[in-house]
Structure formats: structure tokens, C-alpha cells
Amino acid sequence: MKKLNSYLLTLLAAVVILVSFTSCDKDEAGVYNPGKKISKIYFKDDGAQEYISESWTWDGNTLKSITYYDQGDSIGADNFEYTDGVLTKITDNYNFYSVFTITDKKYAKIEYYSNQTQNNQNILLSDIVFQYNTDDKVSQLTITTYTVTKELLSLMNRTLSGRILPASVATQMMKNVQNNAVNNSKATINTSFVYDGDNISSMSVGSYLTTYASYDDKLNPYYFFFPFSTLKETTNNFVYQKNNPGSMTTTVSSADVTTNFTYTYDGDYPTSIISNTSLGLVSLTTTTRIVYED
């Protein structure tokens, strides 16, 4: 559980969004050119009220910002900046920001900074270093968290809902995050990917392994769109999957956490995703509804 908490801490502490998408000929880091433009995303727990969770703003074919909500209340927004049509910087409304290093049309590194300064320099909170396989697919992410600020803890407290993990695990995770903030300790986690064609067959995070199965033949709207933010609860499960998985299983403390997905489609893209997650006798069903621009 200690390693899992460190992994989740790293994901939550790196408040960055890496955006890339398939272009006509070749994937190019920082270029987001989806076949359908997401307008709004809604979320609901089983038997509960549906709330808006995201609102996307576009300028023509360029994604300008994403506003995030918790039970219908706005909790923040990420604003995207481009140079010659390529993403170079993201700033949230708390003035935390990330900068992108791109080499040969591939991400080399992302650095995420606090809005505070130390010795007249902004404080580096986290960075991500990319490695690639012979097919130019991302094979490993090395994610290092250097510090956790009070502002970041506030964001986590408001956005961490324990929807996937049991409430007791989510509570313990936040305690570890707070301890990390007090100790100002450095944490490094490696995330590795194994592919089956254009989809991921497995993803390892430290000593934890997640496997994916039963992909459909439809298009995943998040393919090469890489959310990595405390404002957005999704981590990196579906980033490099061209199609939509039918199930995923992760081993947590010798127990299997399994999620089965059911989709409703409009053409080649899903408009509704029902997720049923189970851990022992505990299960949770959620529904994500995606609305696209006309």
C-alpha cells in the first residue's frame, strides 16, 4: 500500500496536462486534432444525481481551456498556450503552470511549477521524463515529485472523492500526502507500457501491474490526450489506447481491483461509459456521459 500511495501521490502532485493527438500522418506531441471535439462531460454515481464534470472551450480547431467541476460547482480551469500550433504551456487559475520540452515532435520532458518563488525562481514541484520504444511509442514515464504545497493539498482535498478506491484507502492516501508535504520528501515513480498493436495490454507502476482486455473497434476520444492533473481525476489509464477497453484489472495489496466497461456509441465515438469497479465485496458503478460539439 505504501508504494500505491506514493504512486497516487505522484499522479496527484503533478498538476500538468499533456495534450497530443493523432494527426493525419503521424502523432505529433502538442498537436490536438480530434475527429470529434468534446464539449461537455457529465458524471454520476449509481443512483445519484448527474453533474457536469468538465466543460471544454475551443477556438476553431484549437482547445483553449477546460473547466472542471465537483458536483456542479466549478473548482478550477486549465488554460492552454501554443507556439506555432504546438502546446508549450498550461496555466491553471491558481497560477500553477507546466512547460513542455518537445524534441523531434515527441515529448522529452514536462516541468510543473508552483506559483510561489524561492531565491527569485519559481519552485519546481514535479517533472516527467519520457522514454520511447523502437516503434516511437511511449515506453516509460519517469515521474518525480519534489515538493507538495499547501495550495496543492487544498486542490486535492476538494477533488479527491475516493470514487475508484474505497473511502478508507482514499483517506489513508491523503494522510500520506500530508505527511509528504510536511517532510518535503522527493518521490520518483516509473510507469511502463506494453502494447498490443495500437492498444496497451499492460501498464506497470512501480511493482503494481494493470492489464487491459476486450478492446472494441471504436475510437477512444482520449487517445493521446494525456490528462495529468489534480483538477482532473482521470490519470493515465486510457492515454495510449486507440480503442476502448472492455475491462482493466489492477493488483492492490494482493487483491484485484477490476473494472468492466459498457459503452454507448454515436458513430465511431462513445457517448456513454458505464464503469463497474469491484474490490472484494465492495463495488461501485459510475456513468460518464460525453457531449460533442456539432
Summary of the structure (lengths in Angstrom):
residues: 294
radius of gyration: 18.1
end to end distance: 44.7
largest distance: 54.1
contacts: 888
relative contact order: 0.17
helix: 13%
strand: 54%
